[in-house]
Amino acid sequence: MVTIADDQQLDATFAALANSTRRAILARLAQGQASVNELAEPFAMTLPAVSKHIKVLEHAGLVERTHRAQSRPCALAPARLAAVSTWAEQYRSIWEDRFDRLETYVTSVDREHSFPASPASETERTHP
């Protein structure tokens, strides 16, 4: 059973994942820890803007900051992504069934509306 807290966390996670910049940050962190400066490099935005994206990811539980000497590198927090995967998995059979039915329908419509190729006219065959 999903609790209100679980539901709110899932909402925050999906909201964080809805942004392409944040998804790119997660993709980079999947390769290993990185500083905010390293995460900001590929983006044409200010460091504070990237920091805001990282805070959204932290709030959603997707990123955590570790302490290492003077720096606080960011790291992927995979548990929240596992929760999203678990949530989506419960709908897999429903989606697959619907896609199968859609494929069957489209195939039947294609068969009903397919016309045999018309033979080339005599003129087309003799005069290219």
Secondary structure per residue as TSV (DSSP state, phi and psi in degrees):
chain	resnum	aa	ss	phi	psi
A	1	M	-	360.0	134.7
A	2	V	-	-87.3	128.3
A	3	T	-	-88.6	168.2
A	4	I	H	-61.2	-41.4
A	5	A	H	-62.2	-42.4
A	6	D	H	-62.1	-42.1
A	7	D	H	-63.1	-43.8
A	8	Q	H	-65.8	-38.8
A	9	Q	H	-65.6	-40.1
A	10	L	H	-64.2	-40.6
A	11	D	H	-59.6	-46.4
A	12	A	H	-63.1	-38.4
A	13	T	H	-65.9	-48.5
A	14	F	H	-65.0	-36.7
A	15	A	H	-62.5	-41.4
A	16	A	H	-65.7	-40.3
A	17	L	H	-73.8	-13.2
A	18	A	T	-71.6	-12.6
A	19	N	S	-103.6	129.9
A	20	S	H	-66.0	-33.0
A	21	T	H	-64.2	-43.6
A	22	R	H	-67.4	-36.8
A	23	R	H	-65.3	-37.0
A	24	A	H	-66.1	-38.0
A	25	I	H	-63.0	-43.8
A	26	L	H	-62.5	-40.1
A	27	A	H	-62.0	-40.8
A	28	R	H	-65.1	-42.7
A	29	L	H	-68.9	-20.8
A	30	A	T	-65.4	-20.0
A	31	Q	T	-85.9	-15.1
A	32	G	-	142.7	172.3
A	33	Q	-	-59.1	153.5
A	34	A	B	-154.2	151.8
A	35	S	-	-80.4	166.5
A	36	V	H	-61.3	-40.7
A	37	N	H	-60.1	-42.8
A	38	E	H	-65.3	-39.5
A	39	L	H	-68.2	-30.4
A	40	A	H	-78.5	-22.6
A	41	E	T	-47.7	-49.2
A	42	P	T	-77.8	-4.1
A	43	F	S	-104.9	142.8
A	44	A	S	-90.8	65.1
A	45	M	S	-148.5	165.0
A	46	T	-	-72.7	159.5
A	47	L	H	-60.2	-41.7
A	48	P	H	-61.4	-34.0
A	49	A	H	-66.4	-42.8
A	50	V	H	-64.5	-40.3
A	51	S	H	-59.6	-38.0
A	52	K	H	-63.5	-41.2
A	53	H	H	-62.2	-41.7
A	54	I	H	-64.7	-38.1
A	55	K	H	-64.3	-38.0
A	56	V	H	-62.6	-42.7
A	57	L	H	-65.5	-37.5
A	58	E	H	-64.8	-45.8
A	59	H	H	-59.7	-35.3
A	60	A	T	-79.3	-6.3
A	61	G	T	80.3	17.1
A	62	L	S	-92.8	-21.4
A	63	V	E	-133.4	144.8
A	64	E	E	-131.0	152.2
A	65	R	E	-107.1	132.9
A	66	T	-	-104.3	163.7
A	67	H	-	-106.3	124.4
A	68	R	B	-142.0	105.1
A	69	A	T	53.3	-119.8
A	70	Q	T	-89.3	-10.1
A	71	S	B	-105.7	163.1
A	72	R	-	-128.9	78.3
A	73	P	-	-65.6	153.5
A	74	C	E	-94.4	147.4
A	75	A	E	-139.7	151.5
A	76	L	E	-69.3	137.2
A	77	A	-	-109.6	92.0
A	78	P	H	-69.2	-15.6
A	79	A	H	-60.5	-40.1
A	80	R	H	-67.7	-38.2
A	81	L	H	-65.1	-34.7
A	82	A	H	-63.9	-37.7
A	83	A	H	-64.7	-38.9
A	84	V	H	-65.2	-42.7
A	85	S	H	-61.4	-43.6
A	86	T	H	-62.0	-43.0
A	87	W	H	-62.2	-46.9
A	88	A	H	-66.9	-35.3
A	89	E	H	-60.1	-33.2
A	90	Q	T	-67.2	-15.8
A	91	Y	T	-103.7	-3.9
A	92	R	H	-54.9	-49.2
A	93	S	H	-64.4	-35.5
A	94	I	H	-64.5	-48.7
A	95	W	H	-63.3	-43.6
A	96	E	H	-62.8	-41.1
A	97	D	H	-61.9	-43.0
A	98	R	H	-67.2	-39.8
A	99	F	H	-64.6	-38.6
A	100	D	H	-62.9	-43.7
A	101	R	H	-65.6	-38.1
A	102	L	H	-64.2	-42.6
A	103	E	H	-61.6	-43.2
A	104	T	H	-60.9	-44.2
A	105	Y	H	-63.8	-48.2
A	106	V	H	-61.8	-40.7
A	107	T	H	-62.3	-42.3
A	108	S	H	-67.7	-37.6
A	109	V	H	-66.8	-41.3
A	110	D	H	-58.9	-43.0
A	111	R	H	-64.9	-41.0
A	112	E	H	-67.2	-31.2
A	113	H	H	-107.8	9.5
A	114	S	-	-84.3	139.2
A	115	F	-	-118.2	142.1
A	116	P	-	-64.4	148.1
A	117	A	-	-63.7	133.3
A	118	S	-	-77.0	137.6
A	119	P	-	-65.5	146.4
A	120	A	-	-65.4	143.3
A	121	S	-	-66.7	164.7
A	122	E	H	-58.7	-38.8
A	123	T	H	-63.8	-43.3
A	124	E	H	-65.6	-34.4
A	125	R	H	-73.2	-34.0
A	126	T	H	-95.7	-17.7
A	127	H	-	-129.2	92.8
A	128	P	-	-66.9	360.0
